[in-house]
Amino acid sequence: MIKFSNKTFHIYNDDVSYIIKILDNNHLGQLYFGKAIRDRESFDHLLVEKGTNLAPCLFEGNLDFSLEVIKQEYPSYGTGDYRDPAYQVTSKNGSSITDLGYKSHVIKKGKRSIKGLPSTYGENVDTLEINLEDELIGLEVTLRYHVFSNISAIIRSVEFKNIGQETLKIDRAMSSSLDLYDANFEMITLDGAWARERHINSGMLRKGIQSISSSRGTSSAMHNPFIALKRPNTTEHIGEVYGFALIYSGNFLAQVEVDAYDVTRVLLGINPFEFQWRLRPDEIFNTPESVMVYSDKGLNGMSQNFHNLFRNNLMRGKYKNKTRPIVINNWEATYFDFTEESILKIAKTAKEAGIELFVLDDGWFGKRDNDSTSLGDWSVYLKKLPHGIKGLAEKINRLGLSFGLWFEPEMVNEISNLYKEHPDYVIQTPGRNRSYGRNQYVLDFSREEVVVCIFKKMCATIDTANIAYIKWDMNRNITEAFSYSLEATCQKEFFHRYILGVYSLYEKLLARFPDILFESCASGGARFDAGMLYYAPQAWTSDDTDAIERLHIQYGSSMVYPIISMGSHVAAVPNHQVERITSLKMRADVAYFGTFGYELDLNKVSPTDLEQVKGQIAFFKKYREIIQLGDFYRLTQGNFYSWLVVSPNKKTAILGYYKILASPNPSIKKINLVGLDANFKYSCNGKSYFGDELMNVGMILETEFTGLMQAESFKGKYTPGTDKGDFTSQIYVFQAV
Ligand code: DGJ
């Protein structure tokens, strides 16, 4: 619902309210964002104006109306507000003082997509567009707001239009700006590095600016384009939290500023660092969408809003809301060292175990025996695969598996035909050294001809074979950013144009191959963001396949991203990233909570382990619909991780419980479940429990080993516990009877 009365907009549904008022200076003020409140004629009493004798004020004699204090909707710098602004536009005379006043608005059903950018979509959504204008410089800015009837969130984006005669420069264009009344929040971010992405960090807000960002060309493994502000006592299940996610895969900024009056300003958008956009007369610039979730049901409430929005209103195509095939990927099994024969051997055993899709990873093209050559040459390496991709795919299909293929479309090696033909396609700054990264260079995807060239090369292979899945990798960050196609004054458009190029290649491929399932990847999870989910409904969560490390990564990722989007494989031990040994059971128990698959050669496991793998696959097939499409709850983290999925009808729930290190003589472990039907009677491992018992009393878990004196006289006198040693896991299935 969106109402307008008394110069005030109220955007709301059953869960959330967002209130904006046209202020006395004709700018927009922010009155409220939070739990739904009833609509009424006027919300003027919520407007906070506060005089101080030194703050600059707009109206002579009225010290109360100062932009230094007023909560604003899309603030600018230079007219009394000294906090970081939402936007900056420089006009011909070099000034960036602007004056965006309310001009008109439109309230409508439905929502539009944003040309060239990922965006949410759906039927059950209302839109408010507020048009603001700065007549002096000929700038029109449209603030867009969307509210879905069933999601506790407001989605925002901004459009800049030059309606004047002179060229303007956009120096900063955030997707959303929010001024919250107070600063009593803990800020949560998802940070890391290669192989340890999206670990949860949190800390209380303090005065001044705190932020995360990327300037690498991808959203990055270091910081995810997401922040949450939660009340100090908010838990996973109760309490207030605001979550902010940007639907964008390039350089971003997520910034929180606590001002002198404890107002908290949250900015989210394209990173203004190294950004500028030339806007000539009649030209338009659109920001990506920003999603602002409000939850009073703790962090899980926030996450479920993100999950539902992304699953239903962001992911597209055949695999939207559809369970995903169980994969076998050969990367950790063979790296570059494979032949058609060895691949078929892996695939055959995988099929016998129940796997559904074989994915051929890096090394199938050009003359690629290692990472120094052939990126860009997307035709088969006949020495390894004499019957081509077509021949291999046919054989894999005959085994009863579908076939998937790895590409790294944005890259080129110096040793490649593509580089020989088009050395200028590489991102490089004239006269400067070119930095190396994994022996490869990034192609200038800000140029359409480069995107089209790669599209054609990919099609030439994809067209020949029955390809059901593509893993799109991206293994280095951008350095020496520059494009030969951009004028000197427009070089700072590069990073945004680059990601638009990536999106346009995805769009071309999706249009031509609508049935292919795309999995995004960037050295693992360096581009796991909401923008990518619009094109690729799943992402390789991390190159770290260790079960313990995956607990941190998957737990953190689930803050924003649905389980169905998280690529998760069982790999060999000792683990290739950390050399840790965990049981086959634990590796699967962790990997179940994702897309699920294997990344090892099943011919190399013992017959007993192979039987166990068959059992795991059968288990996953039985429950994947619930795991991938149900409601996911994080329960505990630390030495003991646990999480739960509950089917939409609440009849089935699956609990995953994981212990990292054992301790001597431990306490009894009990977990309170959530989201069940209190009145259902659930059976689990031969016992029955009512939903209210499981949620209020809790589930008492397998007893941990308590130590066993070896002396004969102690034997048989007590039960020492069955959960023994480090790195253990338990899966419980609760079925309503
Ligand atoms: C990085 C990816 O994350 C891995 O899964 C694998 O595809 C390699 N690249 C291949 O080079």
Residues whose N, C-alpha, C, O or C-beta is under 5 A from the ligand:
A	BS01	DGJ	W331 D361 D362 D473 C521 S523 G524 D543
